Each structure stands twice: as structure tokens, then as C-alpha cells.
Amino acid sequence: MQTYKIFFLEHRSQYLNSLGDSLAQLGHKIFYQSSLLPDEVEAGIAYFKPDIFITVGWCPIPLRSRYPDRIHELCKKYRLFHIYWATEDKIHHTTWSVPFLQRFRPDLVWTIHPDCIEKYEKLGTPASYLNFSFNPRMFPTKKKEDKEIFDISLIGTTHLHVKTYRYESLRHLLFPLIQDGKKTHIWGYGWHESQATIKKHFGRQVPGDWIRGYLPYKETASVYRSSKIVLGVQNALDQVSQRTFEILGTGSFMITSKTQAIMEMFEDRREVVVSSSPEKTIELVNFYLNRPELRFEIGENARRKIMEQYTFQHQLEKIWPMVDILLKQKQSMGTLRLSPVAQEK
């Protein structure tokens, strides 16, 4: 694999420590830039002299301002190969990903949903499939001697501003536990702030003493390993969330929604445990809470599956040949000049 100098325009820890750190492990030199101000972005580019420029997902960039034009001008000026990782596909493909594409004009899109590849190509931009995956360096393996101090845990923001499958997933995973009084420790943004919305759509509120607030990304692995059961809320029937890979990758025991994507990727009762109704969730929680050996066995199986098939290294190695081809094509057209550090690994 040829390695490059990569300028990563991002500040969110979940991307810096997943995709960014995984690229570094493959031998690429990474420069993280958290400021979105064009003048500061240019200063970073001029200092680092990168080959590749990466942007990610739903970043706080004003699409209706001059900012997108400035970033595109910088990529053109410094002959950078711009890759956009479209982490909001398929749900926000038309409302965010396409407007981003049209304004920032990246050279290549990595999408988390394979159905979107053809849509990008029809818009004239090459695309390949890079799903959420697992970075083992950030998520150490759960051990039998790890103390399980939480019965049930959930990490995730509410994300109730758009009606997606997440509503249904919460309805049959979390809210039956609230009704049954089975305390669930909840971390993430929006739980206190969304109580009125939660009451309106789910008919009850989340107990205040269950809500534990924001949790830094690097601390999520500790919660997974310290929990008997972790709830894996899903956002779509045909996709899995990034936390799915991270929970299972630690070897933690997860109860998740019975979706098409989950059932295609994992085996029920062997690597995950799935629920499709409030009643089923209560039944599963009651059954597994007092069976630590069975939970640990299922968690080990999950970790093995993730390590064999779903690490970022696996996924990046599959799609990197396209990057090399497109980079060379752009270089041959005289619009791209690779730095002297680009080399064969």
C-alpha cells in the first residue's frame, strides 16, 4: 500500500480516533486540523504539505456561505486530493451529503451505504463503500476479571430531530425498561433537553437519575467493559451504527434491535442478542442478567467476528486501490503533485 501525508479537517474524537488513527496505523502521516477557519486551514496545509485532504460527515460547516468555495480553492491551489467520508448516508443523503458534494466538490466519496455509490457516480464523482468499522487500539478486550458495575448501559445522543428507525429501536429497547423500572445508565447529549419530545412520542420520561450526561469518546470502552448488558440502538433497518462495532469489538454483551442489517452480519444468541418488541426486551434482560458465563461467551464470539471481518484496516485495504488509481490519474493530468514522502510501504 502506498502511504501519503493526509490532512484531516475534523475535531470530533469519534472520527479522529476511528478513521484517523486507523489510517495512521497503516503508515500514513496524519495532520489533524480542528479549526474550520479557511485562513487557519490554509496555514496548516502550507505547513504540513499534504497529499490528501479528508472531510467527514455532518460537520458544522455553513453550506450557504463562501466557506465551501474557499476550501475547494485551497484544494485546487495546493493540488490536494479531497476525500469526503459521507457518514450521514443513507438517511441524510439528499439533505446533507449531496449539497456537501455540490459545494465542496471532493475527488472521491467514501459512503457508509452501498446503495449511494451509484448515486454519487451519476453526479460525476467516484465513490466506494467504507462502512463504520472497529479500531482495536481504542477498545481493549473485555476480560473475565473486569468488574461489571452497571447492569444495563446505553451510550448515545437522543437524535430525535429527524424521525428515523431510531424511534422504533428506542421504543422496544429502552422504554420497556423504564416502564419496568430496570435502571439503565444513559450517557450522551440531549436526554435532559429532549424530555418534552420524549414524553410526546414515547408517553413517558426518562428518570433523571438514569441520565449521566456527556461521556468522552475514549471513555466509552470502559463503560462497555463495565456493563453486564449494553443496549445497541440502531438508526436504520439496513445499516448498523458505529457503536455496534465498538460494543461488540470490546467483547461486551449487547442486546440490539432485530434489523435486516444486524441479522445479515451477526448470529443471534451467538454474537448478539436481538429484540423486536418491548416484551422480548424484558424477557431477554431478565434471562441474561444472571448468566455472566453465557454473556461472556457471546461477547467473546462477537469480538472474534469483529476482529476477523470488521476492523477499519480490513475495510481500508479493500478500497485503497481506488485511491491510488485516482491519485495517479489526477497527478498525470497535472492537477496533483505528490509530496516526496509518498512511498511504497
C-alpha positions in Angstrom: 0.0 0.0 0.0 1.3 3.4 -0.9 1.3 5.8 2.0 0.6 9.5 2.0 0.5 12.7 4.0 -3.1 13.2 5.0 -4.7 16.5 6.2 -7.7 15.6 8.3 -10.1 18.5 8.7 -12.0 17.3 11.8 -12.4 17.9 15.5 -14.7 15.1 16.7 -13.0 12.5 18.7 -15.1 9.6 17.3 -13.7 10.2 13.8 -10.1 11.2 14.8 -9.8 8.0 16.9 -11.5 5.7 14.5 -10.7 6.5 10.8 -7.8 8.9 11.6 -6.0 6.6 14.0 -6.6 3.6 11.7 -5.0 5.5 8.7 -2.0 6.3 10.9 -1.7 2.6 11.8 -1.5 1.8 8.1 1.6 4.1 7.8 0.0 7.3 6.7 1.2 10.6 8.2 -1.8 12.4 9.7 -2.2 16.1 10.4 -5.4 16.9 12.5 -6.9 20.4 11.9 -9.8 21.3 14.3 -10.2 24.9 13.2 -12.7 25.4 10.3 -11.5 29.0 9.5 -10.2 29.0 5.9 -7.1 31.1 6.8 -6.1 28.7 9.6 -6.8 25.7 7.3 -4.5 27.2 4.7 -1.8 27.8 7.3 -2.0 24.1 8.3 -1.8 23.0 4.7 1.1 25.2 3.9 3.0 23.9 7.0 2.2 20.1 6.5 2.3 20.0 2.7 -0.2 17.0 2.5 -1.2 14.9 -0.5 -4.8 14.0 0.7 -7.4 16.2 2.3 -10.2 14.4 4.2 -13.6 15.8 5.5 -16.2 13.8 7.3 -20.0 13.7 7.7 -22.2 16.3 9.2 -19.6 18.9 10.2 -20.5 22.4 11.4 -19.8 24.0 8.0 -22.2 26.7 6.7 -23.0 25.3 3.2 -24.7 28.6 2.1 -21.6 30.7 2.9 -18.4 31.2 0.9 -16.7 28.6 3.1 -17.2 25.6 0.7 -15.7 27.7 -2.2 -12.7 28.7 -0.1 -12.0 25.0 0.8 -12.3 23.9 -2.8 -10.0 26.7 -3.8 -7.4 25.6 -1.3 -7.5 22.0 -2.5 -7.0 23.3 -6.0 -4.3 25.7 -5.1 -2.3 23.1 -3.1 -3.1 20.3 -5.5 -4.8 18.2 -2.8 -6.8 15.0 -3.4 -10.1 15.6 -1.4 -11.9 12.6 0.1 -15.2 13.0 1.7 -16.5 10.3 4.1 -20.3 10.5 3.9 -21.3 9.2 7.3 -24.8 10.6 7.0 -25.8 8.3 4.2 -28.4 7.0 3.5 -30.7 8.8 5.9 -29.4 12.3 5.1 -28.1 11.7 1.6 -30.2 14.3 -0.2 -30.4 16.8 2.6 -26.7 16.9 3.5 -24.3 14.6 1.5 -25.4 15.8 -1.9 -25.3 19.5 -1.0 -21.9 19.0 0.5 -20.7 17.2 -2.7 -22.0 20.0 -4.9 -20.4 22.8 -2.9 -17.1 21.2 -1.8 -16.5 19.2 -5.0 -14.4 16.3 -3.5 -12.5 14.0 -5.8 -13.8 10.8 -4.1 -16.6 9.9 -1.7 -16.5 7.1 0.8 -20.1 6.3 1.7 -21.4 4.2 4.6 -24.2 2.9 2.4 -23.5 0.8 -0.8 -26.8 2.0 -2.4 -25.4 5.5 -2.5 -22.3 4.6 -4.7 -24.3 4.7 -7.9 -26.0 8.0 -6.9 -22.6 9.7 -6.5 -21.3 8.3 -9.7 -24.4 9.7 -11.6 -23.4 13.0 -10.1 -19.9 12.6 -11.6 -18.0 11.7 -8.5 -16.3 8.4 -7.9 -17.4 6.6 -4.8 -16.6 3.5 -2.8 -18.1 1.8 0.3 -16.5 2.5 3.7 -18.8 1.5 6.4 -18.3 2.3 10.1 -15.8 -0.2 11.5 -13.7 -1.0 14.5 -10.3 0.3 15.7 -8.9 -2.3 18.2 -6.3 0.2 19.6 -9.1 2.3 21.1 -11.2 -0.6 22.5 -9.3 -3.1 24.6 -10.8 -6.5 25.1 -13.2 -7.2 28.0 -11.7 -9.7 30.5 -13.5 -12.1 32.8 -12.0 -10.3 35.8 -13.4 -6.9 34.7 -15.8 -5.6 37.3 -19.3 -5.2 36.0 -20.6 -2.2 37.9 -23.6 -1.4 35.7 -26.4 -3.8 35.0 -27.6 -2.0 31.8 -26.0 0.8 29.9 -26.8 2.9 26.8 -24.4 5.4 25.2 -25.8 7.7 22.5 -27.4 11.0 21.9 -31.2 11.2 21.5 -31.1 12.1 17.8 -34.9 12.8 17.8 -34.8 15.8 15.5 -35.5 13.6 12.5 -37.9 10.6 12.5 -35.9 7.5 11.7 -35.9 3.9 12.8 -34.1 5.1 15.9 -37.6 5.9 17.3 -38.7 2.3 16.9 -35.4 1.0 18.3 -35.7 3.1 21.4 -39.3 2.1 21.8 -38.6 -1.6 22.1 -35.1 -1.4 23.8 -35.1 1.4 26.3 -38.7 2.3 27.1 -39.9 -1.1 28.3 -37.0 -0.9 30.8 -38.2 2.5 32.0 -41.8 1.1 32.4 -40.4 -2.0 34.3 -38.1 0.1 36.5 -34.9 -1.6 35.4 -32.4 1.1 35.8 -30.4 1.9 32.7 -27.3 4.2 32.9 -27.6 6.6 29.9 -24.7 8.7 28.6 -24.9 11.2 25.7 -26.3 14.6 24.6 -29.9 15.6 24.6 -31.6 13.4 27.2 -32.4 16.2 29.7 -33.1 18.7 26.9 -35.4 16.3 25.0 -37.7 15.3 27.8 -40.7 17.1 26.3 -40.2 15.4 22.9 -39.6 12.1 24.6 -42.8 12.4 26.6 -44.8 13.3 23.5 -43.6 10.4 21.4 -43.0 7.7 23.9 -45.6 8.5 26.6 -43.1 8.7 29.5 -40.0 10.4 30.5 -36.5 9.1 31.3 -35.8 9.2 35.0 -33.4 12.0 35.8 -31.1 9.8 37.9 -30.6 7.5 34.9 -29.1 10.3 32.8 -25.3 10.6 33.3 -24.5 13.3 30.7 -21.8 13.6 28.1 -19.1 10.9 28.0 -15.8 11.5 26.2 -15.4 9.0 23.3 -12.2 7.5 24.7 -14.1 6.5 27.9 -16.9 4.6 26.1 -14.8 1.4 26.0 -14.6 1.5 29.8 -18.4 1.7 30.2 -18.9 -1.2 27.7 -16.5 -3.4 29.6 -18.0 -2.4 33.0 -21.6 -3.3 31.9 -23.5 -6.6 32.1 -25.7 -5.6 29.2 -25.2 -2.8 26.7 -28.2 -1.6 24.6 -27.3 -1.2 20.9 -29.8 1.3 19.5 -30.0 1.3 15.7 -30.9 4.2 13.3 -31.9 2.2 10.2 -33.1 -1.3 9.2 -30.4 -1.7 6.5 -27.4 -0.2 8.3 -25.7 -0.7 11.7 -24.4 2.1 13.9 -20.7 2.7 14.6 -21.3 1.9 18.3 -22.4 -1.6 17.2 -18.9 -2.4 16.1 -17.3 -0.8 19.2 -19.6 -2.6 21.7 -19.1 -5.9 20.1 -15.4 -5.3 19.4 -14.7 -4.9 23.1 -16.3 -8.3 23.7 -19.2 -6.8 25.6 -22.7 -8.3 25.6 -25.2 -6.4 23.5 -28.9 -6.5 23.1 -29.9 -4.8 19.9 -32.8 -4.3 17.5 -33.7 -7.1 15.1 -33.0 -5.5 11.8 -32.1 -6.7 8.4 -28.5 -5.5 8.7 -27.9 -7.0 12.1 -29.3 -10.4 11.1 -27.1 -10.4 7.9 -23.9 -9.6 9.8 -24.3 -11.3 13.2 -25.8 -14.5 14.6 -28.5 -14.2 17.2 -27.7 -15.7 20.6 -24.2 -16.4 19.5 -22.6 -13.0 18.8 -25.5 -10.6 19.7 -29.0 -10.9 21.2 -31.8 -9.3 19.2 -35.2 -8.0 20.3 -38.1 -6.8 18.2 -40.6 -5.9 20.9 -40.8 -4.4 24.4 -41.9 -7.7 25.8 -39.0 -9.5 24.3 -36.5 -7.0 25.7 -37.8 -7.5 29.2 -37.6 -11.3 28.7 -34.0 -11.1 27.4 -32.8 -8.8 30.2 -34.3 -11.0 32.9 -32.7 -14.1 31.3 -29.2 -12.8 30.7 -28.6 -10.5 33.8 -27.9 -13.5 36.0 -25.9 -15.5 33.4 -22.4 -14.0 33.4 -20.8 -17.0 31.7 -23.2 -17.0 28.8 -22.8 -13.2 28.4 -19.1 -13.5 28.3 -19.2 -16.4 25.8 -21.4 -14.4 23.4 -19.2 -11.3 23.9 -16.1 -13.3 23.0 -17.8 -14.6 19.9 -18.7 -11.1 18.9 -15.1 -9.8 19.4 -13.8 -12.6 17.2 -16.2 -11.8 14.4 -15.4 -8.1 14.5 -11.6 -8.7 14.5 -11.9 -11.1 11.6 -14.2 -9.0 9.4 -15.0 -5.5 10.6 -11.9 -3.6 11.5 -11.0 -0.3 9.7 -7.8 -1.9 8.5 -9.9 -4.6 6.7 -12.1 -2.0 5.1 -9.5 0.5 4.1 -7.3 -2.1 2.5 -10.2 -3.1 0.2 -10.9 0.4 -1.0 -7.4 1.9 -1.1 -6.5 0.7 -4.6 -9.1 3.1 -5.9 -7.4 6.0 -4.0 -4.1 5.1 -5.6 -5.6 4.9 -9.1 -7.5 8.2 -8.9 -4.5 10.0 -7.3 -2.2 8.8 -10.2 -4.8 9.9 -12.7 -5.1 13.3 -11.2 -1.3 13.6 -11.0 -0.9 12.6 -14.7 -3.4 15.4 -15.6 -1.0 17.9 -13.9 -3.5 18.9 -11.2 -1.9 17.0 -8.4 1.7 16.8 -7.2 2.6 14.2 -4.5 5.0 15.1 -1.8 8.4 13.4 -1.5 7.3 11.3 1.5 4.7 9.4 -0.5 6.2 5.9 -0.7 5.6 2.2 -1.1 5.0 0.5 2.3 
